[in-house]
């Protein structure tokens, strides 16, 4: 289906559900970090910073359920678990990376627009 055909109720619902899933702060950060290659849980947690163990576990499970991440368990002592983007996850990383870069480049313009708006609409 081509993007220009995304206008029906079902299409909007599908887009909304996916954006809800991948649009949260932690999912975007996990996808972005795993874009650099497979990572172990604690390595990923350190790379993201500020995410709790529980939240990272929940985020990884959800991304795995949705087909964006795979989890590989290695039979070592202690067991080693690597997380990696699937083909679908690598496809997702393209717009995620683009959006992140766009946000960084335009954050000053957005902040200026907010200041202007807030100044015009104060009290």
C-alpha positions as CSV (number, residue, x, y, z in Angstrom):
1,X,0.0,0.0,0.0
2,X,1.4,3.4,-1.0
3,X,1.5,6.1,1.7
4,X,-0.8,8.4,-0.2
5,X,-3.6,5.9,0.3
6,X,-3.4,6.1,4.1
7,X,-6.6,7.9,4.8
8,X,-9.2,5.4,5.9
9,X,-10.2,4.7,9.5
10,X,-8.4,1.3,9.5
11,X,-5.2,2.9,8.0
12,X,-5.3,5.6,10.7
13,X,-5.8,3.1,13.4
14,X,-2.9,0.9,12.1
15,X,-0.5,3.9,11.9
16,X,-1.6,5.2,15.4
17,X,-0.9,1.8,17.0
18,X,2.5,1.5,15.4
19,X,3.5,5.1,16.3
20,X,2.3,4.5,19.9
21,X,4.5,1.5,20.1
22,X,7.7,2.8,18.6
23,X,7.2,6.5,19.4
24,X,7.8,6.2,23.1
25,X,11.1,7.6,24.4
26,X,12.7,4.2,25.3
27,X,11.8,2.3,22.2
28,X,13.3,5.0,20.0
29,X,16.5,5.0,22.1
30,X,16.8,1.2,22.1
31,X,16.3,1.0,18.3
32,X,18.8,3.8,17.8
33,X,21.5,2.1,20.0
34,X,20.9,-1.3,18.5
35,X,21.4,0.2,15.1
36,X,25.1,0.2,15.9
37,X,25.0,-3.6,16.3
38,X,24.1,-6.4,18.8
39,X,24.4,-5.5,22.4
40,X,24.1,-7.3,25.8
41,X,21.5,-6.1,28.2
42,X,23.8,-4.2,30.6
43,X,25.8,-2.7,27.7
44,X,22.6,-1.4,26.2
45,X,21.4,-0.1,29.6
46,X,24.7,1.8,30.1
47,X,24.6,3.2,26.5
48,X,21.1,4.5,27.0
49,X,21.5,5.9,30.5
50,X,18.6,6.8,32.8
51,X,16.5,3.7,31.9
52,X,15.7,1.3,34.7
53,X,16.3,-2.4,34.4
54,X,12.5,-3.0,34.5
55,X,11.8,-0.5,31.8
56,X,14.6,-1.8,29.5
57,X,13.3,-5.4,30.0
58,X,9.7,-4.3,29.2
59,X,10.9,-2.2,26.2
60,X,13.0,-5.1,24.8
61,X,10.2,-7.6,25.2
62,X,7.7,-5.4,23.4
63,X,10.1,-4.7,20.6
64,X,10.8,-8.4,20.3
65,X,7.1,-9.2,20.3
66,X,6.6,-6.7,17.5
67,X,9.4,-8.2,15.4
68,X,11.9,-5.3,15.7
69,X,14.4,-7.1,18.0
70,X,15.7,-10.6,18.4
71,X,17.2,-12.1,21.5
72,X,19.9,-14.7,21.3
73,X,20.9,-16.7,24.3
74,X,24.4,-18.2,24.3
75,X,24.9,-21.3,26.5
76,X,27.9,-20.0,28.5
77,X,28.4,-19.7,32.2
78,X,27.0,-17.3,33.0
79,X,24.5,-17.3,30.1
80,X,25.0,-14.5,27.7
81,X,22.1,-12.8,26.0
82,X,22.5,-10.5,23.0
83,X,19.8,-8.2,21.5
84,X,19.9,-7.2,17.9
85,X,17.6,-5.5,15.4
86,X,15.8,-7.7,12.9
87,X,15.5,-6.7,9.3
88,X,12.2,-5.0,10.2
89,X,14.0,-3.2,13.0
90,X,16.8,-2.1,10.7
91,X,14.2,-0.7,8.3
92,X,12.6,1.2,11.3
93,X,16.0,2.6,12.2
94,X,16.1,4.6,9.0
95,X,13.2,6.9,9.8
96,X,14.1,6.9,13.5
97,X,17.6,8.1,12.7
98,X,16.3,10.7,10.3
99,X,13.8,12.0,12.8
100,X,16.5,12.2,15.5
101,X,18.8,14.1,13.2
102,X,16.0,16.4,12.2
103,X,15.1,17.1,15.8
104,X,18.7,18.0,16.7
105,X,19.1,20.3,13.7
106,X,15.8,22.1,14.3
107,X,15.6,22.2,18.1
108,X,16.8,25.8,18.2
109,X,14.0,26.8,15.7
110,X,11.4,24.9,17.7
111,X,12.5,26.5,21.0
112,X,12.4,29.9,19.4
113,X,8.9,29.3,18.1
114,X,7.8,28.2,21.6
115,X,9.3,31.3,23.2
116,X,7.6,33.5,20.7
117,X,4.3,31.8,21.1
118,X,4.5,31.8,24.9
119,X,5.4,35.5,24.9
120,X,2.5,36.4,22.6
121,X,0.1,34.3,24.7
122,X,1.2,35.1,28.2
123,X,-1.5,36.0,30.7
